[in-house]
Amino acid sequence: MWGRCMKKYFINSELKISTVTLLFIMTLFLIITSLSLKSHHDNLKNDYIKSLGAIAQRVVAKDPKMEKEIIPLITKEVSKEEATRGKFFLKEYGLTEDLEDELFPYVSTTIIKNNYSTILIFVFMSTILLVLNYFQYSFFIKGLEN
């Protein structure tokens, strides 16, 4: 039943073109957004490595015996208990989730980049959609006039 209904719906060639165009644009939007997010995730990972690397290097420089303890903390998931203790430890120094993003330079930069990329992708895709829509309806109107 659904198939017959869809066949009737797509008899109109303009409707076919419109649907295919819209699907193409949405697929393009998905691909561009996915690539943009992957790039930002990679940047965040690099910033995470820089930050943790600097901390680990400072700790090991003060106490070389800590090297065998600190590296596993960086490369494996911490337990809930360790995470809770670490959260309370940082809270004593005023580092909480309620702080402004600007006080966390790597996070702040990533958020700004993500926001700009999302806006840029939206403007780009909207422009493409509007231009294609203009040409499609111009073609459709010319067909009706003829």
ROLO-151453 format. One record per residue: residue in three letters; x, y, z of N, C-alpha, C, CB in turn; chain. Coordinates in steps of 0.1 Angstrom, whole numbers, always signed. Glycine has a CB too. Example, Ala and Ser with C-alpha at 12.3 -4.5 7.8 and 13.67 -1.06 7.14 Angstrom:
! residues 2
ALA; +132; -57; +78; +123; -45; +78; +132; -33; +78; +113; -45; +90; A .
SER; +128; -22; +71; +137; -11; +71; +129; +0; +79; +141; -6; +57; A .
END
This chain:
! residues 146
MET; +8; -12; +0; +0; +0; +0; +9; +13; +0; -9; +0; +12; A .
TRP; +19; +13; +9; +27; +24; +10; +35; +26; -3; +37; +23; +21; A .
GLY; +39; +15; -9; +47; +16; -22; +38; +22; -33; +52; +2; -26; A .
ARG; +25; +18; -34; +16; +23; -45; +14; +38; -43; +3; +16; -45; A .
CYS; +12; +42; -30; +10; +56; -27; +22; +64; -31; +7; +58; -12; A .
MET; +34; +59; -28; +46; +66; -32; +48; +67; -47; +58; +60; -25; A .
LYS; +44; +56; -54; +46; +57; -69; +37; +68; -74; +42; +43; -75; A .
LYS; +25; +69; -69; +16; +80; -74; +22; +93; -71; +2; +79; -67; A .
TYR; +28; +94; -59; +33; +107; -55; +45; +111; -63; +38; +106; -40; A .
PHE; +53; +102; -68; +65; +105; -75; +63; +104; -91; +76; +96; -72; A .
ILE; +51; +104; -95; +48; +105; -110; +53; +119; -115; +33; +102; -113; A .
ASN; +50; +129; -107; +54; +143; -110; +69; +144; -110; +47; +153; -100; A .
SER; +75; +148; -122; +89; +148; -123; +95; +160; -115; +93; +150; -138; A .
GLU; +88; +171; -114; +93; +182; -105; +94; +177; -91; +84; +194; -106; A .
LEU; +85; +169; -86; +85; +164; -73; +96; +155; -71; +71; +158; -69; A .
LYS; +99; +146; -81; +110; +137; -80; +123; +145; -78; +111; +128; -92; A .
ILE; +125; +155; -87; +137; +164; -87; +139; +171; -73; +137; +174; -98; A .
SER; +128; +176; -68; +128; +183; -56; +132; +174; -44; +114; +189; -53; A .
THR; +126; +162; -44; +129; +152; -33; +144; +148; -34; +120; +140; -34; A .
VAL; +148; +144; -46; +162; +140; -47; +172; +151; -43; +165; +136; -62; A .
THR; +169; +163; -48; +177; +175; -44; +177; +177; -29; +172; +188; -51; A .
LEU; +166; +176; -23; +165; +178; -8; +173; +167; -1; +151; +178; -4; A .
LEU; +172; +155; -5; +179; +143; +1; +194; +145; -1; +175; +130; -6; A .
PHE; +198; +150; -13; +212; +153; -16; +218; +163; -6; +214; +157; -30; A .
ILE; +210; +174; -5; +214; +185; +4; +215; +181; +19; +205; +197; +3; A .
MET; +205; +173; +23; +206; +168; +37; +217; +158; +39; +192; +161; +40; A .
THR; +220; +150; +29; +232; +141; +30; +245; +149; +31; +232; +131; +19; A .
LEU; +246; +159; +22; +257; +168; +22; +259; +175; +36; +256; +179; +11; A .
PHE; +248; +180; +41; +248; +186; +54; +253; +177; +65; +234; +191; +58; A .
LEU; +248; +164; +65; +253; +154; +74; +268; +152; +73; +245; +141; +72; A .
ILE; +272; +150; +61; +287; +147; +59; +295; +159; +64; +289; +145; +44; A .
ILE; +292; +171; +60; +299; +183; +64; +299; +185; +79; +294; +196; +57; A .
THR; +288; +183; +85; +287; +184; +100; +295; +173; +107; +272; +183; +104; A .
SER; +294; +161; +102; +302; +150; +108; +317; +153; +107; +299; +137; +101; A .
LEU; +322; +157; +95; +336; +160; +93; +340; +172; +102; +339; +164; +79; A .
SER; +332; +182; +104; +335; +193; +112; +336; +189; +127; +324; +204; +111; A .
LEU; +326; +180; +132; +327; +176; +145; +339; +167; +148; +314; +168; +149; A .
LYS; +343; +158; +138; +355; +150; +139; +367; +159; +141; +356; +141; +127; A .
SER; +368; +169; +133; +379; +178; +134; +380; +185; +148; +378; +189; +123; A .
HIS; +368; +189; +153; +368; +195; +166; +371; +185; +177; +355; +202; +169; A .
HIS; +367; +173; +176; +370; +163; +186; +385; +160; +186; +362; +150; +183; A .
ASP; +391; +159; +174; +405; +157; +173; +413; +168; +180; +409; +156; +158; A .
ASN; +408; +181; +177; +415; +192; +184; +414; +192; +199; +409; +205; +179; A .
LEU; +402; +188; +204; +400; +187; +218; +409; +176; +224; +385; +184; +221; A .
LYS; +410; +165; +217; +419; +154; +221; +433; +159; +222; +418; +142; +212; A .
ASN; +438; +166; +212; +451; +172; +212; +453; +181; +224; +454; +179; +199; A .
ASP; +443; +190; +226; +444; +199; +238; +445; +191; +251; +433; +209; +237; A .
TYR; +437; +181; +252; +437; +172; +264; +451; +166; +266; +426; +161; +262; A .
ILE; +457; +161; +255; +470; +155; +256; +480; +166; +261; +474; +149; +243; A .
LYS; +479; +178; +255; +489; +189; +259; +488; +192; +274; +486; +202; +250; A .
SER; +475; +194; +278; +473; +197; +292; +478; +186; +302; +458; +200; +294; A .
LEU; +473; +174; +299; +477; +163; +308; +492; +160; +307; +469; +151; +305; A .
GLY; +498; +162; +295; +512; +160; +293; +520; +170; +302; +516; +161; +279; A .
ALA; +516; +182; +302; +523; +192; +310; +522; +189; +324; +517; +206; +307; A .
ILE; +510; +185; +329; +508; +182; +343; +517; +170; +347; +493; +179; +346; A .
ALA; +516; +159; +339; +524; +147; +341; +539; +150; +342; +521; +136; +331; A .
GLN; +544; +158; +332; +558; +162; +331; +562; +169; +344; +561; +170; +319; A .
ARG; +554; +178; +349; +557; +186; +361; +558; +177; +373; +547; +197; +363; A .
VAL; +548; +168; +374; +548; +159; +386; +560; +150; +385; +535; +151; +386; A .
VAL; +563; +144; +374; +575; +135; +373; +588; +142; +375; +575; +128; +359; A .
ALA; +589; +155; +370; +601; +163; +372; +603; +165; +387; +600; +177; +365; A .
LYS; +593; +167; +395; +594; +168; +410; +597; +155; +417; +581; +175; +416; A .
ASP; +591; +144; +412; +592; +131; +418; +592; +120; +407; +581; +129; +428; A .
PRO; +604; +117; +402; +605; +107; +391; +598; +93; +394; +619; +104; +388; A .
LYS; +597; +90; +407; +590; +77; +410; +575; +77; +407; +592; +75; +425; A .
MET; +569; +89; +405; +555; +91; +402; +552; +87; +388; +551; +105; +405; A .
GLU; +562; +86; +379; +560; +83; +365; +551; +70; +363; +573; +81; +357; A .
LYS; +555; +60; +370; +547; +47; +369; +533; +48; +374; +555; +36; +376; A .
GLU; +530; +58; +382; +516; +59; +388; +508; +69; +379; +517; +64; +402; A .
ILE; +514; +79; +374; +507; +90; +367; +502; +86; +353; +514; +103; +367; A .
ILE; +511; +79; +346; +507; +75; +332; +495; +66; +331; +519; +68; +326; A .
PRO; +494; +56; +340; +481; +48; +339; +469; +56; +342; +482; +37; +349; A .
LEU; +470; +67; +351; +458; +75; +354; +454; +83; +341; +462; +85; +365; A .
ILE; +463; +86; +333; +460; +94; +321; +455; +85; +310; +473; +101; +316; A .
THR; +459; +72; +309; +456; +64; +298; +445; +54; +301; +468; +56; +294; A .
LYS; +439; +54; +313; +428; +45; +315; +417; +53; +322; +432; +32; +324; A .
GLU; +405; +47; +322; +394; +54; +329; +396; +53; +344; +381; +47; +324; A .
VAL; +393; +64; +351; +394; +64; +365; +381; +58; +372; +397; +78; +371; A .
SER; +383; +53; +384; +371; +48; +391; +362; +59; +395; +375; +39; +403; A .
LYS; +349; +56; +398; +340; +66; +403; +345; +73; +416; +326; +60; +406; A .
GLU; +351; +65; +424; +357; +70; +437; +368; +80; +434; +362; +58; +446; A .
GLU; +377; +76; +425; +388; +85; +422; +383; +98; +415; +398; +79; +412; A .
ALA; +373; +97; +407; +367; +109; +400; +361; +118; +411; +357; +104; +390; A .
THR; +354; +112; +420; +347; +120; +431; +357; +127; +439; +338; +111; +439; A .
ARG; +368; +120; +443; +378; +126; +452; +385; +137; +444; +389; +115; +456; A .
GLY; +388; +135; +431; +394; +145; +423; +386; +157; +421; +398; +139; +409; A .
LYS; +373; +155; +420; +363; +166; +418; +363; +175; +431; +349; +161; +415; A .
PHE; +363; +168; +443; +363; +175; +455; +377; +183; +458; +360; +166; +467; A .
PHE; +387; +176; +453; +401; +182; +455; +401; +195; +447; +412; +172; +450; A .
LEU; +397; +195; +434; +397; +207; +426; +387; +217; +431; +394; +203; +411; A .
LYS; +376; +213; +437; +366; +222; +442; +373; +231; +453; +354; +215; +447; A .
GLU; +382; +225; +461; +389; +233; +471; +396; +245; +466; +398; +224; +479; A .
TYR; +400; +244; +453; +407; +255; +446; +398; +263; +437; +419; +249; +438; A .
GLY; +385; +260; +438; +376; +268; +430; +373; +263; +416; +380; +282; +430; A .
LEU; +378; +252; +413; +376; +246; +399; +363; +237; +400; +388; +238; +394; A .
THR; +352; +243; +395; +340; +235; +394; +334; +236; +380; +330; +240; +405; A .
GLU; +323; +229; +378; +316; +229; +365; +309; +242; +363; +306; +217; +364; A .
ASP; +306; +250; +374; +299; +262; +373; +308; +274; +368; +293; +266; +387; A .
LEU; +321; +272; +367; +329; +283; +363; +326; +286; +348; +344; +279; +364; A .
GLU; +329; +298; +344; +327; +303; +330; +337; +295; +321; +330; +318; +329; A .
ASP; +332; +292; +309; +340; +284; +299; +353; +291; +297; +332; +283; +287; A .
GLU; +354; +304; +297; +366; +311; +294; +378; +308; +304; +364; +326; +295; A .
LEU; +375; +303; +316; +385; +299; +325; +391; +285; +322; +379; +299; +339; A .
PHE; +386; +278; +312; +391; +266; +307; +395; +268; +293; +381; +254; +309; A .
PRO; +407; +272; +290; +411; +277; +277; +408; +267; +266; +425; +281; +277; A .
TYR; +411; +254; +268; +410; +244; +257; +395; +242; +255; +416; +231; +261; A .
VAL; +387; +241; +265; +372; +239; +263; +366; +251; +257; +366; +236; +277; A .
SER; +370; +263; +261; +364; +275; +256; +367; +276; +241; +370; +287; +264; A .
THR; +379; +273; +237; +383; +274; +223; +375; +264; +215; +398; +272; +221; A .
THR; +373; +252; +220; +366; +242; +212; +351; +246; +211; +367; +229; +219; A .
ILE; +345; +251; +222; +331; +256; +221; +329; +267; +211; +327; +261; +235; A .
ILE; +338; +276; +211; +338; +287; +201; +339; +282; +187; +349; +298; +204; A .
LYS; +348; +273; +185; +350; +267; +171; +338; +260; +167; +363; +258; +171; A .
ASN; +332; +252; +176; +320; +244; +173; +309; +253; +169; +316; +235; +185; A .
ASN; +307; +264; +177; +296; +273; +174; +298; +280; +161; +295; +284; +185; A .
TYR; +310; +285; +158; +312; +291; +145; +311; +281; +133; +326; +297; +145; A .
SER; +315; +269; +135; +314; +259; +124; +299; +256; +122; +322; +247; +128; A .
THR; +292; +255; +132; +277; +252; +131; +270; +263; +124; +271; +249; +145; A .
ILE; +273; +275; +127; +267; +287; +121; +271; +287; +106; +271; +300; +128; A .
LEU; +284; +285; +103; +289; +286; +90; +283; +275; +81; +305; +284; +90; A .
ILE; +282; +263; +86; +276; +252; +79; +261; +255; +76; +277; +238; +87; A .
PHE; +254; +260; +86; +240; +264; +85; +238; +274; +74; +234; +269; +98; A .
VAL; +246; +285; +74; +245; +295; +64; +249; +290; +50; +255; +307; +67; A .
PHE; +259; +282; +49; +263; +275; +36; +252; +267; +31; +276; +267; +38; A .
MET; +246; +258; +39; +236; +249; +35; +223; +256; +32; +233; +238; +45; A .
SER; +220; +267; +40; +208; +275; +37; +209; +282; +24; +205; +285; +48; A .
THR; +220; +287; +21; +223; +294; +8; +221; +285; -3; +237; +300; +8; A .
ILE; +227; +273; -2; +226; +263; -13; +211; +259; -15; +234; +250; -10; A .
LEU; +204; +257; -4; +190; +253; -5; +181; +265; -11; +184; +250; +9; A .
LEU; +184; +277; -7; +176; +288; -13; +179; +290; -28; +180; +301; -6; A .
VAL; +192; +289; -32; +196; +290; -46; +189; +279; -54; +211; +290; -48; A .
LEU; +190; +267; -50; +184; +256; -57; +169; +257; -57; +188; +242; -50; A .
ASN; +163; +261; -46; +149; +264; -46; +145; +274; -56; +144; +268; -32; A .
TYR; +152; +285; -57; +150; +296; -67; +150; +290; -81; +160; +307; -65; A .
PHE; +161; +283; -84; +162; +277; -98; +151; +267; -101; +175; +271; -100; A .
GLN; +148; +259; -91; +137; +249; -93; +124; +255; -96; +136; +239; -81; A .
TYR; +120; +265; -88; +107; +271; -90; +107; +280; -102; +103; +279; -78; A .
SER; +118; +286; -106; +119; +293; -118; +117; +284; -130; +133; +300; -120; A .
PHE; +123; +272; -129; +121; +262; -140; +106; +257; -140; +130; +250; -138; A .
PHE; +101; +255; -128; +87; +251; -127; +77; +261; -133; +83; +248; -113; A .
ILE; +79; +274; -129; +71; +285; -134; +72; +287; -149; +74; +298; -127; A .
LYS; +84; +286; -155; +86; +286; -169; +78; +275; -176; +101; +286; -173; A .
GLY; +78; +263; -170; +71; +252; -176; +56; +255; -176; +74; +239; -168; A .
LEU; +51; +261; -165; +37; +264; -165; +33; +275; -175; +33; +268; -151; A .
GLU; +42; +285; -176; +39; +295; -186; +39; +290; -200; +50; +306; -185; A .
ASN; +47; +280; -203; +48; +275; -217; +35; +266; -219; +60; +266; -219; A .
END
